[in-house]
Amino acid sequence: MKNAKMIVDKAFRISEVDKRIYGSFIEHLGRAVYGGIYQPDHATADENGFRKDVLELVKDLNVPVIRYPGGNFVSNFFWEDSVGPLSERKPRLDLAWRSLEPNTFGLGEFARWTEKAGADIMMAVNLGTRGTADACNLLEYCNHPSGTKYSDLRIKHGIKDPYNIKLWCLGNEMDGEWQLGKKTMHEYGRVAQETAKAMKLIDPSIELVSCGSSFMDMPTFPQWEATTLEYDYDYVDYVSLHQYYGNLNNDSTDYLAKCDEMDAFIRTVISTCDFVKAKKRSKKTINLSFDEWNVWFHSKSEEEDITTNHPWQIAPPLLEDHYNFEDALLVGLMLITLLKHADRVKIACLAQLVNVIAPVMTEKDGTAWRQTIYYPFLHASRYGRGTVLQPLVDGPSHPTLEHGEISDIVSVAVYNEEAEEVTIFAVNRNLEEDILLTADVRCFQEYQVKEHIVLENDDLKAENGPDGEKVMPKQVAAGKVEAGELQTMLKKATWNVIRLGKIK
């Protein structure tokens, strides 16, 4: 049996967790909206047409902020189509996903849904086919009290009080060839600068996210961030990161090393932001919004077939990845990676929330159910609130094909001082061997293990479905803290949540 040692101490503080790190994303894409959060003819639909079975699963995740309405969709989004009386709304071609957008669910409906879900809105503006003026008009509609063209239009639509949306994305993936209105880094930098400047004149209390490069392997990365921030640094608060991973080579050992790539990605963006800060002699620090992250690869061929051969459908089944157990392990590893950078990653959005590369899936006339990735996200959101602590881990490693030698154990701890609890999140990504963990927790006097939650399955490809869950958490025998030392077993290929609390 392998052994690992760990020290968890209050002195090894990274940062307070910004609760928005547990955000998510709803795009007008596939069945995320229609047949996902909204289905008026469903047996569980409420007076607004919202599926109550979906709402309950979402509320359990305690998602604090949800990005909307895209994503690629936003780069040809005409917000005026999505507000006002339903009788006056017209369908529009969605060019991003070659679908038909009926506009029967829009900004007002989403605001009502997020209120029920207990979440705030992270709104994106169209800087692809539109620009500064339309972004300002939308902000005026949403946040200005009254007495102007667009605030009075909102009131005319029956919404007296402003939505008061505080978080705004300046476009989406603007260096991507797939993006409508794709821009060079200088073009985007200028329009983002002017849009940000104008929006903050309308509402100085808002926070703005500058669009980063589409993902780590883009040829423009990280020069895109360095150049665009030179334009808009003084007006924005965050820069965005997007990244998805998959196991196309069916190499599970290498697949679970991809969180190390995510770590390198974050470090590079931080370095780039700080380079621009130094160059500008600025006292302001730009933080990170990792507002798209997940596993995405299972449904690629179906997506290409639908968009190419069967276009202009309403809510076609796009990007409906069915996740397995090893996907849940990687999502857990990605959550740990985000928490390790809580000093700079203040916002993160699991993309997406329902049906589209999502933790929650629905059957059209049936039930809503939890995918395997639901559980690591649930545990992190539930127990990962407080101060992030960096554990010192001395443990074994194993080789991978593309990532070299990697550590068996990836871990982080979160200390909730008010609740007098500390939670250790740990993944044993060794697929062959269990590891006996010995943790020095002397700093937490009079603490004892409350529970040890594990997600495990002998079959890495095991999936959940509407008829039952093959992958779900269970409690295992909890180790005891004796003389300031905790011993517990981390079984091979497992997600672990070890909760300690002060003895009352």
C-alpha positions in Angstrom: 0.0 0.0 0.0 1.2 3.5 -0.8 1.4 6.2 1.8 1.0 10.0 1.6 1.5 12.7 4.2 -0.3 16.0 4.4 -0.2 19.1 6.6 -3.3 21.3 6.9 -2.7 24.5 8.8 -4.6 27.8 9.1 -1.4 29.7 8.3 -1.3 28.3 4.7 -4.0 30.6 3.6 -4.7 31.3 0.0 -7.8 33.4 0.1 -11.4 33.7 1.0 -13.6 31.9 -1.5 -15.8 34.2 -3.6 -19.1 32.3 -3.7 -19.3 33.2 -7.4 -16.7 30.5 -8.1 -19.6 28.1 -7.9 -21.5 29.8 -10.8 -23.0 28.2 -13.8 -24.3 29.0 -17.3 -27.5 28.9 -19.3 -27.2 29.6 -23.0 -29.9 29.6 -25.6 -28.5 26.4 -27.0 -30.0 23.0 -27.5 -32.4 22.1 -24.7 -30.9 24.2 -22.0 -33.8 26.6 -22.0 -36.7 25.0 -23.9 -37.2 21.5 -22.4 -34.7 22.3 -19.8 -35.5 25.0 -17.3 -38.6 26.0 -19.2 -41.3 23.6 -20.4 -44.9 24.9 -19.8 -46.5 21.6 -20.8 -44.5 19.5 -18.3 -46.3 17.9 -15.4 -44.1 19.8 -12.9 -44.3 23.2 -14.6 -45.2 26.1 -12.4 -47.3 29.2 -13.3 -44.3 30.6 -15.3 -43.7 27.4 -17.2 -40.6 26.6 -15.2 -39.9 22.9 -14.5 -40.0 22.5 -10.7 -38.1 19.2 -10.8 -35.2 21.0 -12.5 -35.4 24.0 -10.1 -35.1 21.7 -7.1 -32.0 20.0 -8.4 -30.5 23.4 -9.3 -31.3 24.9 -5.8 -29.6 22.0 -4.2 -26.4 23.1 -6.0 -26.7 26.6 -4.4 -25.5 28.3 -7.6 -24.9 32.0 -6.8 -24.6 33.4 -10.3 -25.6 32.2 -13.8 -24.2 33.5 -17.1 -26.7 34.3 -19.8 -27.7 34.2 -22.7 -24.4 33.0 -24.2 -21.9 31.8 -25.2 -21.7 31.9 -29.0 -25.4 32.7 -29.1 -24.8 36.2 -27.7 -22.8 37.3 -30.7 -26.0 37.6 -32.8 -28.3 38.3 -29.9 -30.9 41.0 -30.3 -32.0 41.6 -26.8 -35.1 43.6 -27.8 -36.6 40.4 -29.3 -36.5 38.8 -25.9 -38.5 41.3 -23.9 -42.1 42.6 -23.8 -45.4 40.9 -24.6 -45.1 37.4 -26.0 -47.5 38.3 -28.8 -45.0 40.9 -30.1 -41.9 38.6 -30.1 -40.8 37.1 -33.3 -38.7 34.0 -34.0 -35.2 34.6 -35.2 -32.5 32.5 -36.8 -29.8 31.6 -34.3 -26.7 31.5 -36.5 -24.3 30.3 -33.8 -26.0 26.9 -33.5 -28.1 26.9 -36.7 -31.3 26.7 -34.7 -34.6 28.6 -34.5 -35.0 30.8 -31.5 -38.7 31.4 -30.8 -38.1 34.1 -28.2 -40.8 32.8 -25.9 -38.3 32.8 -23.1 -36.2 35.9 -22.7 -34.6 38.3 -20.2 -37.7 38.8 -18.1 -38.4 35.1 -17.8 -34.8 34.4 -17.0 -34.8 37.0 -14.3 -37.9 35.4 -12.7 -36.3 31.9 -13.0 -33.0 33.0 -11.4 -34.9 34.6 -8.5 -36.6 31.3 -7.9 -33.2 29.5 -8.2 -31.6 31.9 -5.7 -29.0 33.1 -8.2 -27.8 36.4 -9.7 -27.5 37.1 -13.4 -24.2 37.5 -15.2 -25.3 39.2 -18.4 -23.4 39.1 -21.7 -23.6 41.8 -24.3 -23.3 41.3 -28.1 -20.0 42.8 -29.3 -20.0 40.5 -32.4 -22.7 41.7 -34.7 -23.6 44.7 -32.5 -21.6 47.1 -30.3 -21.4 49.8 -27.7 -24.7 51.5 -28.3 -26.8 48.3 -28.0 -24.8 47.3 -24.9 -25.6 50.6 -23.3 -29.3 50.4 -24.3 -29.5 46.9 -22.6 -27.8 48.2 -19.5 -30.2 51.1 -19.3 -33.2 48.8 -19.7 -31.9 46.5 -16.9 -30.5 48.9 -14.3 -31.7 52.5 -14.8 -34.6 53.4 -12.5 -36.9 55.3 -14.8 -37.4 58.4 -16.9 -35.4 57.3 -20.0 -36.3 55.6 -23.2 -35.2 52.1 -22.2 -35.9 52.2 -18.5 -39.4 53.3 -19.3 -39.7 50.5 -21.8 -38.9 48.1 -19.1 -41.6 49.7 -16.9 -44.0 49.5 -19.8 -43.3 45.8 -19.9 -44.5 45.4 -16.4 -41.1 45.5 -14.6 -41.2 48.6 -12.3 -38.0 47.9 -10.4 -34.7 47.6 -12.2 -33.1 44.2 -12.5 -29.9 45.7 -11.1 -27.6 43.3 -12.8 -24.1 43.8 -11.4 -21.9 41.5 -13.5 -21.5 41.9 -17.3 -19.4 40.1 -20.0 -18.1 42.1 -22.9 -18.7 39.7 -25.6 -17.7 36.0 -26.0 -14.7 34.2 -27.5 -14.0 37.1 -29.9 -10.8 35.6 -31.3 -12.6 32.4 -32.4 -13.1 31.7 -36.2 -16.5 30.2 -35.2 -17.6 33.5 -33.6 -20.0 35.9 -35.5 -18.2 39.2 -35.6 -14.8 37.8 -34.9 -12.3 40.5 -34.2 -8.5 41.0 -34.1 -7.1 41.7 -30.7 -6.8 45.5 -31.5 -10.4 45.6 -32.8 -11.7 43.9 -29.7 -9.5 46.0 -27.4 -10.9 49.2 -28.7 -14.6 48.2 -28.7 -14.3 46.7 -25.3 -12.6 49.8 -24.0 -15.3 52.1 -25.3 -18.1 49.9 -24.3 -16.8 49.5 -20.8 -16.2 53.2 -20.4 -19.8 54.0 -21.6 -21.4 51.3 -19.4 -19.7 52.5 -16.3 -20.9 56.0 -17.0 -24.4 54.6 -16.9 -23.9 52.5 -13.8 -20.6 52.8 -12.0 -21.5 50.0 -9.6 -21.3 47.2 -12.2 -18.3 44.9 -12.8 -17.1 44.0 -16.3 -15.4 41.0 -17.7 -13.0 41.5 -20.6 -13.1 38.7 -23.2 -10.0 36.5 -23.0 -8.7 34.2 -25.7 -11.2 31.4 -26.5 -9.0 28.7 -24.9 -5.5 27.8 -24.0 -4.4 26.3 -27.4 -5.5 29.3 -29.5 -2.7 30.7 -31.6 -3.6 34.1 -30.2 -3.1 33.1 -26.5 -1.7 34.8 -24.4 -0.9 37.7 -26.7 -4.6 38.4 -27.0 -4.9 39.1 -23.2 -1.8 41.2 -23.2 -3.0 43.3 -26.1 -6.7 43.7 -25.3 -6.0 44.5 -21.6 -3.7 47.4 -22.7 -6.9 49.0 -24.1 -9.5 48.2 -21.5 -7.5 47.6 -18.3 -8.6 50.8 -16.6 -12.3 50.0 -17.1 -12.7 46.2 -16.6 -12.5 44.1 -13.5 -11.9 40.6 -14.8 -10.6 38.7 -17.8 -12.4 35.6 -18.9 -11.0 32.1 -19.4 -12.7 29.2 -21.2 -11.5 25.5 -21.2 -13.0 22.1 -21.9 -11.4 18.7 -21.7 -12.1 15.3 -23.1 -10.7 11.8 -23.3 -10.6 11.3 -27.0 -7.6 8.9 -26.8 -9.4 6.8 -24.1 -6.3 7.1 -21.8 -7.8 7.6 -18.4 -4.5 8.0 -16.6 -3.5 10.9 -18.9 -7.1 12.3 -18.9 -6.9 12.9 -15.1 -3.7 14.9 -15.6 -5.5 17.5 -17.6 -6.2 19.5 -14.4 -2.5 20.3 -14.4 -3.0 22.0 -17.8 -5.8 24.0 -16.2 -3.5 25.1 -13.5 -0.8 26.2 -16.0 -3.5 28.1 -18.0 -4.6 30.0 -14.9 -1.0 30.8 -14.0 -0.3 32.1 -17.5 -3.3 34.4 -17.5 -2.4 35.8 -14.0 1.1 36.5 -15.3 -0.2 38.2 -18.3 -2.6 40.4 -16.3 0.2 41.3 -13.9 2.5 42.1 -16.9 0.0 44.7 -18.2 -0.4 46.0 -14.6 3.3 46.6 -14.4 3.5 48.1 -17.8 0.8 50.6 -17.0 2.3 51.3 -13.5 -1.2 50.5 -12.2 -2.3 49.9 -8.6 -5.3 48.0 -9.9 -5.3 44.2 -10.0 -7.3 42.3 -12.7 -8.9 39.1 -11.4 -10.1 36.1 -13.4 -13.5 34.9 -14.4 -13.3 31.3 -15.5 -16.8 31.5 -17.0 -16.7 28.4 -19.1 -15.3 25.1 -17.9 -16.3 21.5 -18.0 -15.8 18.2 -19.8 -17.1 18.2 -23.4 -16.3 15.7 -26.1 -18.9 12.9 -25.9 -21.5 14.5 -28.2 -19.3 16.2 -30.9 -20.4 14.0 -33.8 -24.1 14.3 -33.0 -23.7 18.1 -32.7 -22.0 18.3 -36.2 -24.7 16.1 -37.7 -27.6 18.2 -36.4 -26.1 21.7 -37.2 -25.0 20.6 -40.7 -27.8 18.3 -41.8 -30.8 19.2 -39.7 -30.7 23.0 -39.1 -33.3 25.5 -37.9 -35.0 23.3 -35.3 -36.3 24.7 -32.0 -34.2 23.3 -29.2 -32.5 20.4 -30.9 -30.6 18.0 -28.7 -27.2 19.6 -28.9 -24.1 19.0 -26.7 -25.9 16.4 -24.6 -22.8 14.7 -23.2 -23.6 11.7 -21.0 -21.0 11.8 -18.3 -19.3 8.8 -16.8 -17.4 8.3 -13.5 -14.0 9.4 -14.8 -15.6 12.6 -16.0 -16.8 13.2 -12.4 -13.2 12.7 -11.2 -11.9 15.3 -13.6 -14.6 17.8 -12.7 -13.6 17.3 -9.1 -9.9 17.9 -10.0 -10.9 21.0 -11.9 -12.8 22.3 -8.9 -9.8 21.8 -6.7 -7.7 23.7 -9.2 -10.1 26.6 -9.2 -10.1 26.7 -5.4 -6.2 26.7 -5.3 -6.4 29.9 -7.2 -9.1 31.5 -5.2 -6.9 34.6 -4.6 -7.4 35.5 -8.3 -10.2 33.3 -9.7 -13.2 35.1 -8.3 -15.9 33.9 -10.7 -16.3 30.5 -12.4 -19.2 29.1 -14.4 -19.6 25.4 -14.9 -20.8 25.2 -18.5 -23.6 24.5 -18.6 -26.4 23.8 -16.1 -29.2 21.8 -17.7 -29.1 19.4 -20.7 -26.2 21.0 -22.5 -22.9 19.6 -21.2 -24.6 19.7 -17.8 -24.9 18.2 -14.4 -28.7 18.1 -14.7 -30.5 16.3 -17.5 -34.2 16.1 -18.4 -36.5 13.8 -20.2 -39.0 15.6 -22.4 -42.1 14.2 -20.7 -40.4 12.5 -17.8 -38.0 13.2 -15.0 -35.0 15.3 -14.3 -31.9 13.5 -13.1 -28.3 14.0 -11.9 -25.3 13.2 -14.0 -22.1 11.9 -12.4 -20.5 15.4 -12.4 -23.4 16.8 -10.3 -21.9 15.4 -7.1 -18.4 16.9 -7.0 -19.9 20.3 -7.8 -22.6 19.8 -5.1 -19.9 18.9 -2.5 -17.7 21.8 -3.4 -20.5 24.3 -3.4 -21.9 23.0 -0.2 -18.7 22.6 1.8 -16.2 24.8 0.0 -17.2 28.1 1.5 -14.7 29.9 3.7 -10.9 30.3 3.5 -8.9 28.2 1.1 -5.9 26.5 2.7 -3.0 25.0 0.7 -2.2 21.6 2.0 1.4 20.5 1.9 1.3 17.0 0.4 4.2 14.6 0.3 3.1 11.5 -1.6 3.7 9.1 -4.5 3.4 9.8 -8.2 2.8 7.9 -11.4 3.8 8.3 -15.1 1.5 9.5 -17.9 1.8 9.4 -21.6 1.6 13.1 -22.4 1.9 14.8 -19.0 5.0 13.2 -17.5 5.1 12.2 -13.9 2.1 13.4 -11.9 1.1 13.3 -8.3 -1.3 10.6 -7.1 -3.0 13.0 -4.7 -4.5 16.3 -5.7 -6.0 18.2 -2.7 -7.2 21.4 -1.2 -8.8 22.4 2.1 -11.4 25.0 3.0 -11.8 26.4 6.5 -15.1 27.7 7.6 -14.3 29.6 10.7 -17.8 30.6 11.5 -19.1 27.0 11.4 -15.9 25.7 13.0 -15.4 23.2 10.2 -12.6 22.3 7.8 -13.1 20.3 4.6 -10.4 18.4 2.8 -11.2 17.8 -0.9 -8.9 15.1 -2.4 -8.8 13.0 -5.5 -6.6 9.9 -5.7 -6.0 9.8 -9.4 -3.9 6.6 -9.2 -6.2 4.1 -11.0 -4.4 1.0 -9.5 -3.5 1.6 -5.9 -5.1 2.8 -2.7 -3.2 5.3 -0.6 -3.1 5.7 3.2 -3.2 9.4 4.0 -1.8 10.7 7.2 -2.8 14.3 7.8 -1.3 16.6 10.4 -4.2 18.7 11.6 -2.7 19.9 14.9 -3.7 23.4 14.1 -7.4 22.4 14.5 -7.5 21.5 18.1 -10.5 19.6 19.4 -11.6 18.9 15.8 -12.8 15.4 14.9 -13.9 13.8 11.6 -17.6 14.4 11.0 -17.9 12.4 7.8 -15.9 11.1 4.9 -17.9 11.2 1.6 -16.6 9.2 -1.3 -17.5 9.0 -5.0 -16.2 5.7 -6.4 -17.0 3.0 -9.0 -15.0 0.0 -10.3 -16.1 1.0 -13.8 -14.6 4.3 -15.0 -17.1 4.4 -17.8 -20.2 4.0 -15.5 -23.0 6.5 -16.2 -26.1 7.7 -14.5 -29.4 7.9 -16.3 -33.1 8.6 -15.9 -33.7 5.1 -14.6 -31.1 5.2 -11.8 -27.7 6.3 -10.6 -24.7 4.0 -10.9 -22.4 6.8 -9.6 -23.5 8.4 -6.4 -21.7 9.4 -3.2 -21.6 7.3 -0.1 -20.2 7.7 3.4 -17.3 5.5 4.4 -15.8 4.7 7.8 -14.2 8.0 8.9 -10.7 8.1 10.3 -10.1 9.5 13.7 -7.9 12.4 14.8 -5.5 11.3 17.5 -2.8 13.5 18.9 -3.4 16.0 16.0 -3.1 13.4 13.3 -5.7 12.0 11.0 -5.3 8.7 9.2 -7.7 7.7 6.5 -7.8 5.7 3.3 -8.1 7.3 -0.1 -9.2 4.4 -2.4 -7.9 4.3 -5.9 -9.7 6.5 -8.4 -11.9 8.3 -5.9 -13.3 11.8 -5.1 -13.1 12.4 -1.3 -14.7 14.9 0.9 -13.3 14.7 4.5 -15.2 17.0 6.9 -13.8 17.9 10.3 -15.6 19.9 12.9 -14.9 21.2 16.4 -16.2 19.0 19.2 -19.0 21.0 21.0 
